[in-house]
């Protein structure tokens, strides 16, 4: 096994705003695993409030590169367990390597990943398209610029209801709301009651990640379903979210890759919870990994390539109706553009 990597700053088409702040670029790490002439690729975007920047991923990888390369690769599951213990404090790096391992494994088997997993009753949810926090005028402009069947609206401001009322005047599409943990329980319930009449499908992470008492209150009184994001980072969090949320949003980067995500999906199904596979603004490399999990999900948020001015790969198609289509090639099924560099 040989490992190499590259760091990128991918520019957004529009400044991307959430309740924690706004950014113009998405830093991301791409890793390459080469084994017996085949190459697998993975991605891990850096999110500032998780305190694992790209530089940290690179430093940890360089420090233990020899151990990453010495593993006798056979299956991604075994490799993930090895990496999980090798980098116990860097789930983002483990994610990039795990995705690359699955891409490699798919190429070895000559199958695309979703065919390897053989979902018994495959689902086919369309991806939403995210409208970041901005002035009402700018948010309306973004909505008009990208007609879409489902919008994910970032909120967490003093005029959240006013924003949603303004957006509703310009589209009949389904709305999903992501507060990124910005509200308090009483405030959230008041806003959610207003949103119910505005065509909102569900609310994602309304309260602080550790406000379990508040979430239990909301769970019992909310007229709309509640989906966990920041409250559901790893496998251990799925059980905690039961009876506090109606579903979970699984982010590959946060949970440390495809391997644990597959187990989290199974856990959620056993608890009769809904499953969403979420984006952290990945290029088409990480977004392809999300897309192969689509048949197992109720909701999908794979709009990273649509939000970025620059992409790193081709092989993932997203239609104007939100349908996400993989190329059919083995593994992730992606090919690099000229922007990729090692």
JODA-V965906 format. One record per residue. N is the residue number from 1. RES is the residue in one small letter. SS is DSSP state (H for helix, E for strand, L for the rest). D_FIRST is the distance of its C-alpha to the first C-alpha in Angstrom with 2 decimals. Layout:
n->[N,N]
res->[RES,RES]
ss->[SS,SS]
d_first->[D_FIRST,D_FIRST]
//
This chain:
n->[1,2,3,4,5,6,7,8,9,10,11,12,13,14,15,16,17,18,19,20,21,22,23,24,25,26,27,28,29,30,31,32,33,34,35,36,37,38,39,40,41,42,43,44,45,46,47,48,49,50,51,52,53,54,55,56,57,58,59,60,61,62,63,64,65,66,67,68,69,70,71,72,73,74,75,76,77,78,79,80,81,82,83,84,85,86,87,88,89,90,91,92,93,94,95,96,97,98,99,100,101,102,103,104,105,106,107,108,109,110,111,112,113,114,115,116,117,118,119,120,121,122,123,124,125,126,127,128,129,130,131,132,133,134,135,136,137,138,139,140,141,142,143,144,145,146,147,148,149,150,151,152,153,154,155,156,157,158,159,160,161,162,163,164,165,166,167,168,169,170,171,172,173,174,175,176,177,178,179,180,181,182,183,184,185,186,187,188,189,190,191,192,193,194,195,196,197,198,199,200,201,202,203,204,205,206,207,208,209,210,211,212,213,214,215,216,217,218,219,220,221,222,223,224,225,226,227,228,229,230,231,232,233,234,235,236,237,238,239,240,241,242,243,244,245,246,247,248,249,250,251,252,253,254,255,256,257,258,259,260,261,262,263,264,265,266,267,268,269,270,271,272,273,274,275,276,277,278,279,280,281,282,283,284,285,286,287,288,289,290,291,292,293,294,295,296,297,298,299,300,301,302,303,304,305,306,307,308,309,310,311,312,313,314,315,316,317,318,319,320,321,322,323,324,325,326,327,328,329,330,331,332,333,334,335,336,337,338,339,340,341,342]
res->[x,x,x,x,x,x,x,x,x,x,x,x,x,x,x,x,x,x,x,x,x,x,x,x,x,x,x,x,x,x,x,x,x,x,x,x,x,x,x,x,x,x,x,x,x,x,x,x,x,x,x,x,x,x,x,x,x,x,x,x,x,x,x,x,x,x,x,x,x,x,x,x,x,x,x,x,x,x,x,x,x,x,x,x,x,x,x,x,x,x,x,x,x,x,x,x,x,x,x,x,x,x,x,x,x,x,x,x,x,x,x,x,x,x,x,x,x,x,x,x,x,x,x,x,x,x,x,x,x,x,x,x,x,x,x,x,x,x,x,x,x,x,x,x,x,x,x,x,x,x,x,x,x,x,x,x,x,x,x,x,x,x,x,x,x,x,x,x,x,x,x,x,x,x,x,x,x,x,x,x,x,x,x,x,x,x,x,x,x,x,x,x,x,x,x,x,x,x,x,x,x,x,x,x,x,x,x,x,x,x,x,x,x,x,x,x,x,x,x,x,x,x,x,x,x,x,x,x,x,x,x,x,x,x,x,x,x,x,x,x,x,x,x,x,x,x,x,x,x,x,x,x,x,x,x,x,x,x,x,x,x,x,x,x,x,x,x,x,x,x,x,x,x,x,x,x,x,x,x,x,x,x,x,x,x,x,x,x,x,x,x,x,x,x,x,x,x,x,x,x,x,x,x,x,x,x,x,x,x,x,x,x,x,x,x,x,x,x,x,x,x,x,x,x,x,x,x,x,x,x,x,x,x,x,x,x,x,x,x,x,x,x]
ss->[L,E,E,E,E,E,E,E,E,E,E,E,E,E,E,E,E,E,L,L,E,E,E,E,E,E,E,E,E,E,E,E,E,E,E,L,L,E,E,E,E,E,E,E,E,L,L,H,H,H,L,L,L,H,H,H,H,H,H,H,H,H,H,L,H,H,H,H,H,H,L,L,L,L,L,H,H,H,H,H,H,H,H,H,H,H,L,L,L,L,H,H,H,H,H,H,H,H,H,H,H,H,H,H,H,H,H,H,H,L,L,E,H,H,H,H,H,L,L,L,L,L,L,L,L,L,E,L,E,E,E,L,L,L,L,H,H,H,H,H,H,H,H,H,H,L,L,L,L,E,E,E,E,E,L,L,L,L,L,H,H,H,H,H,H,H,H,H,L,L,L,L,L,E,E,E,E,E,L,L,L,L,E,L,H,H,H,H,H,H,H,H,H,H,H,H,L,L,L,E,E,E,E,E,L,L,E,L,L,L,L,H,H,H,H,H,H,H,H,H,H,L,L,L,E,E,E,E,L,L,L,L,L,L,H,H,H,H,H,H,H,E,L,L,E,L,E,E,E,E,E,H,H,H,H,L,L,H,H,H,H,H,H,H,H,H,H,H,H,H,L,L,L,E,E,E,E,E,L,L,L,L,L,H,H,H,H,H,H,H,H,H,H,H,H,H,L,L,E,E,L,L,L,H,H,H,H,E,L,L,L,L,E,E,L,E,E,E,L,L,L,L,L,E,E,E,L,L,L,L,E,L,L,L,E,E,L,L,L,L,L,L]
d_first->[0.00,3.78,6.69,10.24,13.51,17.20,20.41,23.35,26.98,28.07,31.85,33.88,36.72,38.98,38.74,37.15,39.43,39.24,41.49,39.39,39.58,38.72,35.89,35.54,31.75,28.69,25.96,22.48,18.81,16.33,12.57,10.03,6.61,5.58,4.79,7.64,9.63,9.85,9.65,10.69,12.96,14.77,17.78,19.79,23.28,25.02,28.39,30.72,32.44,29.28,28.79,25.04,25.08,22.20,22.63,22.12,18.85,17.60,19.14,17.60,14.05,14.74,16.34,13.53,10.47,9.66,9.98,7.91,4.77,6.57,7.25,7.75,7.60,11.03,13.03,13.13,16.05,14.50,11.59,14.47,16.50,13.98,13.64,17.40,18.20,15.87,17.59,20.96,22.83,20.61,20.60,20.13,16.70,15.71,17.21,15.26,11.87,13.56,14.97,11.77,10.49,13.92,13.90,10.86,12.70,15.89,14.77,13.68,17.12,18.92,20.64,21.21,20.56,24.25,24.83,22.29,24.23,27.59,29.93,33.23,35.54,33.60,35.03,35.05,36.06,36.42,34.78,37.12,37.50,37.78,40.80,40.25,43.13,45.54,49.26,50.76,51.53,47.94,46.59,49.10,48.08,44.38,45.47,47.69,45.07,42.66,44.65,42.51,43.28,41.77,41.61,39.93,42.27,41.27,44.22,45.28,48.31,52.05,52.80,50.24,52.94,54.46,51.10,50.66,54.26,53.88,50.71,52.34,55.13,52.76,50.75,51.04,47.27,45.79,44.98,42.42,42.83,40.24,41.98,38.89,40.83,43.76,46.75,48.88,49.89,53.47,52.50,49.73,52.14,54.73,52.33,50.79,54.31,54.92,51.64,52.46,55.07,52.80,50.49,47.65,45.31,43.74,43.14,39.73,39.58,43.23,43.35,41.46,38.37,40.14,43.60,43.59,47.39,47.79,45.31,47.21,50.38,48.90,47.40,50.92,52.73,50.53,51.77,48.27,44.94,42.68,38.88,36.80,34.19,34.12,35.48,32.53,29.28,27.52,28.07,30.76,32.79,33.41,36.09,37.69,38.18,40.09,43.80,43.09,41.36,41.60,37.93,34.64,32.52,28.81,26.72,22.96,22.35,24.91,24.02,20.24,19.06,19.71,19.28,22.22,24.10,24.44,25.97,28.21,29.55,30.52,32.17,34.13,35.33,36.52,38.50,39.84,38.48,37.52,33.93,32.99,29.52,29.84,28.64,27.92,28.47,24.98,24.58,24.07,20.34,21.13,24.41,22.86,21.18,24.72,26.25,24.42,25.93,29.32,30.68,30.55,32.31,35.98,35.37,32.68,32.29,29.87,31.88,29.54,29.39,33.20,33.73,31.61,33.12,29.69,26.84,23.33,22.90,25.07,25.01,26.76,30.55,33.01,36.57,39.75,40.35,37.15,35.42,31.62,30.26,26.66,26.04,25.39,22.21,19.19,17.24,18.85,20.60,20.56,20.70,20.74,24.10,25.02,24.85,21.05,19.80,16.73]
//
